């Protein structure tokens, strides 16, 4: 077994989220997205008292903090029957396509955390399916961290962060909510969540089921330049059908030992099926050495995926003001298994029909142990923490050819593969936050990470390893121009190291036209990001304007080359570099007592420098305009209507680009009683959502268009049980930190821990 030392200087793990000191919070503006801002018309007080459920608001969550923006997704009236992917699509500059691919300001290098911690179910190929299964109703808010500070590590990409803060109840007594929704073509979902707090104890959790999915069709038109200098045309028409079952449970238990110490434990489990039926029609153009081939491939896929996690946490409140010690252990795992049966039926070329099977088995396991300490120091607030984390990824594929006459099974070694990546990270960080005077606030930090990688390519009998140390500084500042206006400045350096699939050199079979492979010689991408923001009130609306610049060194980009028989190989390379800049704005607030507006836009310019088909440097640029508008109209105290338009601009992607697209969603909520509400939603009302990618190089011209049955109608009911008693509405008897746990999965969790 030969040893190979990777030349890459990869870097990154994921530390968790740090709370901002009071100095930062004092410089924040109230959230314009809080549900409390969606008020009914004052013209019908009697109707309000008799129909609308009571809502207790202890305080509005700030829209901005010194190092992040916080968006309260509960203001979306469709949360009771929508998914986490739907909720993220309502966050400015965030886009989630029907496959669950997430982009932020045009970058797909996005980390997604749950309560400030990484979770196996939101990494790799699990992410899209998990976001399309997780209940939006479990999410309290989404924190957008475009320039992560020293307290955040670099796992799962090392780019900007979307932190899902899960709901938790701090009030004494019991509370529960039950949702049930039915949709077109047999779709349905239901969720139950609740909590009970009494004395020193608190328990909360939930369960959900969902039967859903998106059927799709695709068209690929490809022209390739053959060895004789002639363009050869080929095409592929595909359809995929199948709704999958998803279910999950989660629970968190909290116990206050005394006024200063709290213990918490949590667990979660989620499962889903991987069933689908697909049909692909391929036509390969004739060449001098190969006749035209025309055939149909049918695919029948089945399988299951399981995600689970558990964790424990200890919080200690010190004697000094805002002195806090947190110790947090989380373990999460994801297991995916599927079986694909293929059958090729040829219409030309006098070729015999063929059959094949493919078995896939992959898993991810994360162990994350962090400790954080915060205390006042020299008139400011100091934080320090450590992280020890292991991430093990294992992927095994067995492809077998089936004799169409004898049904004998033969292993195909060219399409079989077993690969494992073991990653261990040890990190230390420190940060200091200080209010210099009434106008200026400052937050500076430094993070160091030591990363050890061990690669095992069992199929090729090859091993590789690497160890490296990285330092990442960050700096944030705020300047208060007036009572209503604030300037913000940010700089952060990040490292994006390649993941397991990026490094695996084995060629993985996707379909008859497409294969992919990793590149073990990839170097990590270093990203320097700068941002200047201005916050004010304009026409009575909360307004944020941010300009940003991001420079990537050794950017990892997709690279496509044609192999024999019209098979396209997609791999990854380090480009010479890329950079993007843009101007982003958000506006939110009440236009009238009945009408609430939330709108945002992002005007961006991207530039990528890569090697073209002939090995020459090629620079491409693109201008992109993305935006969204969401209007909430309170027709009466009991009736609310929401309209949401989302538009995604052109995006560069490797040797090509992704075309713009748009969707329009409509929701109606009708309160039937103080506890019972009815909700109707239509997603992608005009059925315009599609994914189109275009490649135009010296040897390849390809347009790939994929459409989804996006127009989906849901009708459901939501019922609220129990609630805080009158005494708990006035004061909170619990001692220590609010209840919450370190589960790391969908459901209720703790406030974002540090790490």
N, C-alpha and C positions, 0 to 999 in steps of 0.2 A: 504494500500500500504506500503510495508515494505522497510526500508531504509538499504542499504548495503554500507559500506565504503570500497572501493577498497584498498587492501594492496599495490598495485603498486605505485611506485614513478615516474610515467611517466613524460616525459619532452619533451618540444621542441616547438617552432614556427619558423616562417621563416622570417628572416630579409633579406634585400636585399643586393644588391651587391655594394661594395664600389670601387671607382676608386682608382688606385694607384698613388701616388705622383710622381713628376718628378724624384725623387731620385730612385724610382723603375724602372721607364721607361728607365732611362739612363743605367740601367744594363741589358736591354733586348736585345735579338738578333733579327734581322729582320725575318719576316715570310718567311719560305721557301715554304709555301702553297699559297702565294698570286698569283692571276692570272697573275700578271705582270711577274712572273718568268717563265711562260709558253710562251716562245717566239718562233716565227716562224724562220725557217732557213733564214739567211741573204742573201741567194743566189738569192732571187727573190724579189727585192725591188719594182719593178713595180706592181707585183701582190699584194703585201701588201697594197700599196696605193689604189688600185682599188677595193679590195674585203673585207678586214678585217675592221670591224667597229672600229671607234676610241674609245680609252679608256683613261680616265683621272684619274691618280693616284696621290692623294695628298701626300701620304706617306704610307709605308707598316705597317700593323698592327703587333706588336711584337708577336713572337711565345710564349714567356714566360714572366710572370710578377712575382713579388716576391711571390704571393700566388696562382698562377694559370697558366695554359697553354691555349693559344688561338689558335684555328685552323680555318683557313679561308676556309669555305666549298664552296665558289664560284669557286674555282679552279676545282671542279668536273664538267665536261662538260655536265653531264646529269641532272643538277639541274632544267632545265626548264620543265621536265615532271616527276620528281621524288618527293618523299614525305620527310617529316622531318625524318621519320624512316630510309629512304635510306641515308640521309645526315649524321645522327648519326652513321650509320654503316661504314662511312669512317673516323671516329675519332678514334685514337689509343686507344686500350683497351676497347672500347665501342662495345657492341653487342646488336642488336635488332632482336628478332625472329619474324616470320610472324604474331604472335598475338600481337606484339607491346610491349612485355616484354623487359625491358632494364636492362642490367647488365654492370657494370664498374669494371674492375679488378676482375671479378667473383662474385661481390656482386650485388644482386638485390635491395638492400636498397639504391636507388638512387633518389635524388630529381631532378626534372626538373623545371627550372624557365624560365620565358619569360621576357627579359629585367630586370633581377634581382628580379622579383616579382613572387609569387605563383599565379597559375590560377586554377580555379575549373575544367576546362576541362582536366588538366593534373594530376588529382588525382584519386585514386581508379581505378575502372574498366573503367573509361573514357579514361585513358591515352593511351592505345594501339590503340583504334579506332581513337583518335585525331591525334596521330603521323602518322597514315596511311592515314590521310586525309589532314593534313597541307602541304602546298606547300613548297618544299625545296627552291624554288626561292625567298621566302620571308625572308630567313635567311641570315644574313650578316656573322656571325661567331658563333662558339660554344666554350664556355669557360669551360674547365674541371678543377674542383676545388676538388681535392682528399682530401685535408685537409682544410675544410672551417674555416675561421677565425671568429673573434668576431662579425663581421658585419652580419653574416648569422645565421638565426634561424634554427629550427629543425622540421618544419612542414613536412608532407608527408614523414616521415621516418627518417629525421635527418642525413642521410648518406652523401656520396660525392654528389657533385652538378654538373649538366650539365645545363649551362645557355645559352639559345638561344637568341642571340643578333640579333634583327630584322633589316632589311635593312632600311636605311634612306638616303635621298638626301639632301646635304647641299648647293648645288649650286643654284644660282638664275636662273629663267626661268622654262621651263616645260620639263618633261621627262615622257615617258610611254613605256610599254613593253607588248606585247600580245603574248601568247603561245597557241597553239592548237595541241593536240596529239591524235592519234587514236591507239588502241591496239587490240590484238586478242580477240575473243569471245565477241565482243561488248563493250570492255573497251574504255573509252575516258576520257580526262581531258582538261581543258582550264583555263587560268588565265590571268587576266589583272591587272597591277599595274602601278602607276604613281604618280607624285608629281609636284607641282607648287609653287615656292617661288618668291615673289615680295615684296620688301620693308620690312615692319615689319611683313608681313603675310606669312604663309606657310601652305599648305595643302597637304596631301599625303594619299594614301590608295590603295585599290584593291578589287577584287572580283575573286572568283574561283568556278568552278564546277568540279566534278569528279564522274565517274561511274566505280567502281573498286571493287576488293575483291580477296580473295584467297580461292578457293575450296580446300577441304582437305579430306583425308581418314585416319583412325586410326585403329590399331589392338592392343588389350589388351589380354595378356595371364596371367592368375592368378592361383596360387596354394595356398590354405589355409589349415592350420592344424585344423581339427575339434576336437570336444571334446573327440573323441575316439582315437585320435592320428593318424588319417589317413589323407593323403593329398587328397584334393578334387580340381579337375580342373574345371575352368570356362574360358569363352572367350567372347570377345566383338569385333565386327567389325562395324565400323561406317563410314559414309560419310556425308559431309556437303557441300551444294551448295548454291550459291546466291551471286550476285553482288549488292552492295549498292550504293545509290546516296548520294553525299556529296556536300554541297555548303556553301559559306561564303562570307561576306563582312566586310571591316574594313576601318576606316578613322581616321585621326589625324589632328587636327588644332592647329597651334602655332601662338602666337602673342608676339612680343617683345615690351614691354611697353616702354623701354628705353634701354640705353646701359648696364644696370645691371640687369634688371628684365624681366623674360619671363613667360608667361602663356601657358599652353597646355591643351587640352581636347581631348579625344578619345573614340571611341566605336567600338565594333565588335559583329558580330552575325554569328554563324555557325550551320548548321543542317545536319543531316544524317539519313538514314533509317536503320532499324534493321532487314531486311527481310532475311530469310534463310529457306532452306528445308533440313531436315536431316533424315537419316535412320540408325537405330542401330539394329544389330542382336546379341542377348544374348543367351548363352548356359550356364546353371548352372548345374554342376555335381550333381549326386545323392548322398545322404547320408543315414544313417540309418533311419532318421526321415523324409526325404524329397525326393521325386522322382525327376528325371531329368526334367528340364524345358527348352524349346526351343521356343523362341518367337522373333518377330520383332516389333520394335517400330518406328513409323514414327512421325516426328515433323515438324510442320509448324509454323514458327515464323514471326511476323510482329510487326512493331512499329517504333517509331521515337525518336531521341535524339536532344536536343537543347543546345547550349552553347552560352552565351552572357556575355559581360562585358562592363564597362565604367569606366572612371577615369579622374581625374584632377591633375594638377601638377603646382607648383610654384617654380621657380629657381631665386635665388638672388646672384649676384656676389658682394662680399664685397670690401672694400677699400684696404685690404692687398692682396699681391700676393697669388693666389690660395685659397682665402677665399670664400667659397661657402655655401649657405643655401638652402636646398631642402625640400619641403613639398609635400607629395604624397598621394593621396587617390585613391584606386582601389577597385572596386566591381566586382566580377565575379560569375557566377552561371552556373550549369549544370543540365539538367533535362533529364532523360532517362525513356522511357516507352516501354514495349513490351508485346505481347500476344503470348503464346505458346499453340498450340493444339496438344495433344498426342493421339495416337491410338496404342494399343498393340494387336498383332495378334499371338495367341499361336498355335504351331505345335505339342505340346505334352502335356501330363498331363491332358487331358480332361478339360482344364480350359477355361472359357468363355472369349471372347475378351472384352477388356476394353477401355474406352476413358476417357480423363481428359483434363483440361485446367489450365493454370497458367498465372496470370497477375502480372507483375513486374513494380514497380514505384519507382524510386530513384532520389534523388537530392542532390546537394552539393552547398552551398552558402558561399562565402568568402568575408569578408570586411577587408581590409588591409589599415591601416593609419600609415604612417611613417614620421619621420622627421630626417634630418641629417645635421650636421654642421661640416665643415672642415676649418682649418686655420693653418698658420705656427706658430710654438711654439718651443722656445729653440733650434733653428737651425734645427728642423725637422718639421713634419706635424702631427697634432692631429685631430682625428675624434671622434665624439660622436653622438649618435642617440637614438631614441626611436621607439617602435613599439606597436601598439594596434591592435589586430586582433581577429576576431571571425570566426569560421568555424563550420557550421551546416550541418550534414549529416543525411539524412532521407531515410530509405529503407522499402518498404512495398511489401509483396508478398501474393497473394491470390490464393490458389490452390483448385480447385474444381474437384470432381469426377462426371463423366457423365454416367448415366445409359444407357447401350448399347441398351436396349429395349424400354424404355420410354423417353430417352433423358433428364430425370430429373437431375437437377444440385444440388450437395450437397457439402458444404464447408468441406474441409479436414483440421481440425485444426492442425494435426501433421505436415503438410507441409505449413502452412500459418504463416506469421510472420510480425510484424511491430516494427521497432526499430529506435531510434534516438539518436545521440550523439551531444552534444553542447560543444564546446571548446572555451575558451577565454584565450588569451595570452597577457601579458604585459611584455615588454622586454626593457632593457637598455643596451647599449654597449659603450665601449670606446677603442680606439686603438691609438698607437703612432708609427710613422715611422721616422727613423733617419739614415742618412748616417754617420757612425762613422769616416770614412776616405775615401780615394780614393778606398779602397778595400772592406770594410765591409759595409753592409746595414742591418738594423734590423727593424722588425715590430712585435710589441707585442700587445695583446688585451685581454680583459675580457668581457664576456657577462653574464648577469643575466636574467633569465626568470621565471616568475610566471605563472603557468598554472592552470586553473580551468576546471574540466571535470564534465559534467552532462549526465548520461546515462538513457534513458527511454526505457525500454523493455515493450511495451504496451501489447504484446500478453500474457506475463507471469505476467503482473501487478507488475513489479519489477523496482525499481529505484536504481541508484548508483551514487556516487559523489566522487570527490577527488580534493585536492588542494596541490600543492607542488612548491618548489622553487629550482632552479638549477643554478650552476655557471660553466661556461665553459671557460677555458683559452686557448690561442693559442700563438704560437711563430714561427716566420719565420726569416731566416737570409740568406744573400748571401755573397759570398767571391769571388772577381775577381782575378783569378789566372793569367790571361794575357788578352791581348786585345781580344782574341778569346775564352777564357775558363772561366767558372764560376762554382762555387760550390753553391748548394742550400741546406738548411736545413729547416725542417718543423716539428712542433708538434701541434696537436689539439685534444681536447676532445669533443666528440659529444654525444648526447643522442638520442636514437631512442625509441619513445613511441609507443605503439600499436595504430593502427587506428581503425575505427569504426567496420569493419568486424572482426578484431582480437579479439575484446572485446565482441561481441555479442554472448551470450551462446546458442542461439536458433539453432536447427539443420535445416540447409537449404538444400532442395532437389536439387540435380544437375541432376542426371539421375538414372536409375534403379539400377546401380552399385555403385553410389557415392553420398555421402552427406557430408556436412561440417558444422562446428560450430566454434565459437570463444571461448575465455577463459577469463572471466572477472577478473581472478586472475593473469593475466600476469603482470610481472614487466617490466619496460623499460630496454632496452639494452644500456649499457654504452660502448662507443668505444674510445679507445686511439690509435691514429695513428701517426706513425713516418715515415719520408722520408728523404733520402739524394739523391741529384741529381747532375749530372755532365754534363755540356754543353760545346761543343767544335765543331770544324770543323775537319772532318776526310775525307781525299781524296776529299776535296772540298765540302763535304756534311754537312749540319747542322745536328749535332748528339747530342742526349740527352740520358743519361743513368740514370735511377732512381732505387734505391733499397728502399723497403718499408716494413713496418711491421704493422699489424693491430690486436689489441687484443679486443675481445668482451667479456664483462661480462654479464651473464644472457641473452645470445643470444636467440632470438626468432626463433624457428625452427618448421617446419611441423612435425606432428606426426600422424601416420595412425594406426587405429585399425579396426578389422573386427566386424561387428554387425551380427545379425541374418540374414539368407537368403542371405549370400554372399554380403552384403552391406558394402562398405568401408567408414569409417568415417575419414575425415581429419580435424584435429584441430591443435592448436599451443600450444607449451610449451616453458618455459624458459629452455634452455640447461644449463649444468654446465659451458659452456664457449666455445669459439672457437678462433682460431687465424689463420692468413694467412700472408705469406711473399712472396716476389717475386722480380724479376728483370725485369724492363721494359726498352725498348729502342725504339727510333724513329730515322730515317734517312731520309732526304729529300734534294732534289736539282737536278741539271742538270748533267746527266751522259755524254751527248753530247749536242750540240746546239739544237738538235731536240727532245731528249729523257729526260723526267723528271721522277724522281723516288720519291715515297713516300712509306715508309715501316715502320712497327712497329712490335714489338713482346713482349710477356709477359710470362715469366716463373714463375709459382706460385706454392706454396705448401700450402695446406689447411689442417686444423685439426679441427674436431668437437668432443665434448664430450657430449653425451646425454644418457638418460635412454632407455634401450632396452625393448623388449616386456615383459621381466620378472622382470622389475624394477631395473636392475643392470646397473651400469655405463658402457658405451661402447664408445671407442675412435676410430675414423676412420680418415684416412689421404688419401690424393690424390695429385698427382702431375699433373699439367696441363700446356700445352704449347699452346698459342693462338698467332695468328699473321695475318698480312695482307700485301699485296703488291699491289701497284697501279702504273701503268706505263702510262704516257701520251706521245704519239708520234705525233709530228707535221710533217705529211707526206709532206705537203706543207703549204703555207701561209693561204690557205683556208680550209685545211682538217686536222682534229685532230682525233686520235683514242685513246681510254682509255680502259685499261684492269685492272680489279680489282679482286684479289683472297682474300677471307676471310676464316679464319679457327678458330673455337672455340674449346677449349680444354675441357676435362672432368671437371665437376663441382659437388661438393657435394650438396645434397639437402635433408635435413631432414634425414630419415632412408635410403636413397638411393643416387643415383647420376644421372647426366644427361650425356649422351654419347657425344663424340665430333661430330662436323658437319662442313661442309664447303660449300661455294658457289663461283661461278665465274660469274662476270658481264662484259658485253662488250658494249661500247658506241662509236658512230661515229657522229662527228659534221662536217657539210659541210656548209661553208659560201657561199651563192648564190649571194648576193649583200652586200654592206656595212651595210645594215640594216636588211637583211633577212637571216636567217640561217635555215638549216634543221638538225634534230637530230634523230638518230635511236639508240634504246637501247634494249638489251636483258638481263633480270635479270635471275640469276640462270641457265646459259646456259646449264649445264649438268644435271640439275634437281636433285641435290644431297642434297638439304636442307631438313632436317627432324629433328623432336624433339623426342628423345628417352630417357625415364627415366626407371631406374632399381631399384627395391627394393628387398633386400634379407635379411630377418630377420628370427627369430626363428619360427614365425608363418605365415609369408607371403612371397611369392616369386612372383614378378610381373614384367613384361616387357611391357611397353606401348610405341608404336611407332606411331607417327603422321607425315604424309607426306602432302606436299602442292603442288598445281600445280604451282610451283615456276617459271618455264620457261615461261616468259611473254615478248612478243615483242611489242614495241611501236615505232611509226613513227610520227614525228611532225615538226611543223614550229614555229619559233620565230621571231617576227618583232619588231623593236625598232623605236619609234616615238620621234621626237624632241631631246632635249639634251641641256646641258649647252652652253651658248653663249661664244664667244671668250674672252670677257672681264671678265666673271666670272671664266674662267679657270685660270686667272692670280692672281686674288684676290677675297676674299670673303666678300661682302659688309654687310652681316648680322651681327648684334651685339648680344652679349650674347651667351648662349649655343646653340648648333646646334638644328635644329628642331627635334621633336620627341615627342611622347606622352606616357601616362601611361596606354595604353589600356589593357595590360596583356593578349592579345590574339594573334592569328597568324596575320601577316600583319606587317606593319611598326610600329616602336616604338622608344622610346627614348634610348639614351645611358644608360647603366646599372645604375640605381639610387642606393643610399645607403639606409641603413635601418637596 
